[in-house]
Amino acid sequence: MKYFQPEHFEPPRNFLEKSGRQILMLLRDGGDALLITGEAFLCLKDIFQRRREVMRQLFNCGIRSLGVVSIVAMFNGMILALQAGLVLRMYGQEVQVGNLVSQTIVREMGPFLTALILAASVGSAIAAQIGTMQVSNEIAALHVMSVNPASFLVMPRLVAFMVMCPILTIYSNVLGVGGGMLVAWTQLGVEPRAYYDNALQFLTNKEVFVGLFKAWVFGIIVVSVASYQGFTTSNGAVGVGRATRATVVHSFLLILIAGYIITRLFY
Amino acid sequence: MLELRNINKTLGGQSVLRGLSLRVERGETMVVVGSSGAGKSVALKHMIGLLRPDSGEVMIDGQTMHTAGGAELRKLRRWFGMLFQGGALINWINIFDNIALPLRERGESSEKEIKDRVREALEMVNLPQIQHQMPAELSGGMVKRAALARAIVTRPPIVLYDEPTAGLDPILSRNIDRLIQHLQSQMGVTSVVVTHDLVSAFSIGDRVALLHEGRIACMGTPEEFQHHESPLAHEFIAAQFGHNQTFQTA
């Protein structure tokens, strides 16, 4: 993996130059992030050698995010059920709330919210950790010791996200639909059995697997963005803060865009 | 052994190295001194292949470093150990794992051999009891010594030191100097030390070179350097020791 050095440019002379430079930088940054991720995929062969670090990252990514994922997923389902249920009740169709909640959560909201939580909590932490290592010469030290940072740092995190993002999405889906059931029963008077039957009636394997595929892609996006931001950090503590912020913002945007593209491809 | 030939490097629109040429002989300790921003660390990064020159050549024992990439670069870097200014220990693994890291990455040693080598390296830097501590639990001087143990654990023929005494008190600085001399005499390594601490430079250096505006302004043994006709050398020495004073080498 290449060693990223801080860059300095002359200030742009006009708007055209500024815009052109931003477009070129965006393309180059995207290319570099893809190269880092690609190299991390190639380093999957080192997974046994780095099993301790992979386990640590699986724990960080999965178990440590469980609390916040649980709360967000549950309330997401409850809010959806309440909002949709109140409208459906106007047409005497509140029994359909299960279908609406399950479709919305499994297709879109489950993977989307899980990825956003992971981007904000674990992704930002990855950027901060790698960024701090970059500004304190630890990344340079890895290069000097012929340790490939893509294998040592990125690959274990990539594995953790590729495994944990879909697993947490399944967990989040179940909790979300469960939260919807609770609201449907207590607020809308829909029997749990009726809600359950309705929720599963129109849910196909395709919906479940496309949702999980989305979660898998979102996980890769978060690791790519966070790693790239970390490796290109400069300017000490200020730079680390900037990398963390950019990780969250860029991940959110890319998750939204990728979510739309995948939905468009499959439906 | 190690040679920079007419290196030019521009960073951020500023010309940092301007025709830098430097040759370090086998087993020699070359100290590069110079004011902040003179390009000392940039020169060091060229030696280890972290930076590529805009023009010029970096040669390691007759092999080309500046065009090497991938596996070839990793192979050439096996010639080096490097002590970074802040130590650059990986702060989320303990000292043992930090020092064992380059050995484990090479995959050539058994875990028992690695344990022995780490213990031996820590004994060389007089830190035999800190294997299970985390870097954050160590003082500045201990971090430098642990980082030095990591730099030498693979028994490299060349060791680079980036400001080894920066941020340390005079007593600790002299301890680090003695340690570098000790390693030099025990292992016979070729060393390049970048510093602006002249006491350190005159104590450990076989030759001292003054880097100014991206090229070597003057060079010689510590004795020759102190009596060099270059006004830059006079100015640099006077700034540390005062006028009409020289440093007595041991």
Interface residues (C-beta under 8 A of the other chain):
Chain A: Y3 Q5 P6 E7 H8 F9 E10 Q49 Q129 M133 S136 N137 E138 A140 A141 L142 H143 V144 M145 S146 V147
Chain B: L11 G12 G13 K45 I48 L50 L51 R74 R77 R78 F80 G81 M82 F84 Q85 G86 A88 L89 I90 N91 W92 L101 P102 E105 R106 G107 R150
